[in-house]
Amino acid sequence: VYAVDYRLAPENPYPAGLDDALAAWSWLCAERPNDRLAVAGDSAGGNLCFALMVKLADAGRPQPVACAALAPWLLLCPQLVEERRQRKLQTDQLLEDHPVGEPSRMHNRENSREEPRRRERKGIFVRTVQGVQDSILWRKGAELLAAQYVGDADATDPLLSPLLASDDLLKHFPPVHLQADKDEPLMADSEEMFHRCQRVGVPAELKVYENTHHIFQVNPILFREKARDSMESINKFFQEYWQLNAPDPTAATAASPMQES
């Protein structure tokens, strides 16, 4: 496992972090030419993973064999983020005003070990964190952090907002495994990327959790079972695509179903 100590904003705005990621990838490919290499990241690190794949696709260079990302930040343009948020609010209000019975769900009710998912109640910590995530405080904080990273560049550039990459670039992506909490702000990024990958034939998985928070995996004491399930899901994904006998990702077209724990 190699961890990239890439330069951080605001001291080093775009493209410093991506340049470091590309340099690290190029070095690793030269050092381990016969190895199968995968990438993984969470939140802003997930952004770099996808931006790297956009960069490689645009240059016609080989891709990683797989990518795993925990709640990646894939849309850094605040105007587009707000437009999407308003559309969701309108949709939620429409569904509230005109209920259509039990809503259909794309998620199943089992964890990665195919055990029934237990019904849970939100604790005070989760309720508090989710309240912050759904507040203007979170949105303004995210806008500030995005602006510090974007600097003078265009936030709609796919190297900054990989969710805006063209289908022609996206179809070169390797198999992708995404995870997010269903109520966190970046759930929309993972969900959109999942569907876009599916549409262009890239094998994709989206594992959705409930009653957690953004990158809950860093809190394994509070979310012990879910953090373990998260790691087991990533391990299962990498076993499928990272092993020596794994299928050629370019030959695979079927996408895996969304899951929920």
N, C-alpha and C positions, 0 to 999 in steps of 0.2 A: 504494500500500500504506500503510495506517494501522496503527500499533502503539499499543495502549492502555497508558499508564503507570498502571495501576490500583493502588490501595492494597493492601498486602500484610499478611498476618498474620505474627507475632502482634500487632503494634502495632494493626492494623486488621482484626479478625475479621469474619466474615460479619455483615451483608450488604454490607460496604464494597466489596469487589472486584466483586461482581455489580452493585451500584448504579453503580459507575464504568463497567462494561461497558455497562449499559443506557443511561447518559447519553451515552457515546461513540456507541453505535448510533443513538440518537435524533438526536444532532447530525449524524451522517454522513448519515442519511436526509434531514434537512432541508437540508443543504448540497449533496447530490447526489441530488435527487429523481428524476432521469431515468436514473440509473445502476443497473446490476445489481450488487448488493453481496453478497459472500460472506464467510464467517468461517473462521478457521483458528487452531489452537492445539495445543500439546503438553502432555501431562501435566496439571498443574493448570490451565494455560491452556486445555486441551481441556475440562476440567470447566466452565470459564466459558463456553465456546462452547455447550455443551449446556444449561447452566443458563439462559443467555440465551434459547435457543430454547424451553425450557420456559416461561420467563417471558412470552415473546411469544405463545406458543400459549395460555396461560392468559388473557392479556389480549385475545385475538382480534386481535392486530396482525400485519401482514405479516412473513413470515419472510425470512431471507437466501435467495438463490437456490441456495446450496450450502454445505456445511460439510466441511472436511477437518481431521482430528484425528490426531495421532501419539500413540499410547498414552495416550489421555485417562483421567484418574482419575475414574471415574463412580460409585463406591460408597464413601462415606466413613464408613459405619457399621461400626465394628470387629467387632461381634458378627456381623453378616451376612457380613462378609469371612471371618471365621474359620469360620463354618458352611459357607461355600462351599469353603474350603480343605480342611476335613475330608471333605466329600463327594468332592472330587477325589482325596484320598489313598485313600479307601475304594475308589473306582472303579479307580484305578491298581493297587491291591493285588489287586483281583478279577481284573483283566485279566492281572496277572502270575502269579497262581495258576492261572488257567484260560485259557491262550492259545487264540486262535481262528484261528491262522494269520496270514497277512499282514493287518495292519489296513487297513481302507479309509481313504482320505484324501479330504478335500474340497478339497485344494490341488492346483494343477497344478505342473508342473516347469519352467516357463518364466518369464523375467523380463519386464519391461514391453516389451522389444523383441522378444519371442517367440523368444529364444535359449535353448537348453537351459541349465538351471542346473547349475553345476559342483558336484561333491561336494567338501565341505570338511571339514577337521579343526579342532577348536577349539584356538585358541592359548592360551597361559598367561594372557594378559590376559582373554580372554573367559571362561575357566574360573573365574578369580578373581572377576570381577564377577558371574557367574551364581551362584557360591557365596554371595556376599553377598546377592544378590537372593532366594535361597532360604533364608536364615537368619532366626533370630529377631531379629537385629540390624535387618534390613530391616523386619520386621513391626512391631517396637516403634517404630522411627523413623517409619514411616508412621502409626502410631496417634498418636504425639505431634504430628506435623505436622497431621493431620486434626483433632485436638482443639483445636489452636491456631487453626485456621481456623473450625471450627464454633462455638467459644465456648459460649454458653448455649443455642444453638439445638438443634433436633432433627436429628440426623444422617440420619434417614430422610426428611426433607423432600426432595422431588424437586429443589428449587432447590439443595440441597447434594449430593444423590445422584441425578443425572439418570437413572440406571439404574432408579430406582423410579418414574419418571413413568408415569401411566396411559396405556393405549392411546389413549384419547380425545385426550390431548395429543400423544402420540408421532406420531399419524397426520398431524399438521400439519407435521412436520419436513420440511425440504428434502432433496434427495439428499445422502447422507452417504458420505464416504470415510474409512476407518479404516486405520491401520497399527500393527503391534506385532510384537515378537519372540515366538516361540512359547513360550519358556521364561521370560519375564518375568512378575512378579506381576500386572501390569495387562493381560495378554493376556486374562484372563477378562472384564474389563470391556468390551473391544472386541468380543470374540466374542459376549457376551450382547446388547450393543447392536445389533450386526449382525443377529442373528437376530430380535430384537424389531422392528427396522425392517422387515425382510423380511415378518414376519407381518402387519404393519398396512399393507403396500403402499408403504412408503417405499423408493425406489431406494437400495440400499446396496452398498458394496464393502468388503471386508476383505482387506488385503494383509499376509501373514504372512511374516516373515523368520526365518532361523535363524542361529545362531552369532554373534549380536550382543548388544546389551543395551538397557536402557530408554533411549529417545531416542538411539539410536546415530547419528542424523543429525548431531548436534553434533560428531561425531568423524569428519569426512570423510577425514582422512589415513589412519586405520586401516581404515575401511570405505568406501573410495573408490567402488568399483563399486556397492555396495548403497546408499550415500547418493545417488549419481547416479540409480540406478534408482528410489529413493524419490521424488526430486524429479520425475523424468519421469512417474511414475505420478500424482502430484498434478497436474502440468501437464495430462496427458491427461484427468483427471477434470474439471478446471476448463474445459478447452476444450469439453467436452461440455455442461456445464451453465452456464457463466459467459459464454459468447459470446452476441452479440446474436441469432444464429440458433439458439440452443439451444432444445430442446423445453421446453414448460411443465412444470415439475416436478410440478405437481398432476395432470397428465394421465398421468404415467409410473407404471407399476406393477411392471415387471419389475426384479428385483434382479440385480446382476452377481455372478458367481461369485467365491469366495474364491481368492486366489492366494498363491503362496509363492516367495520367492527366497532 
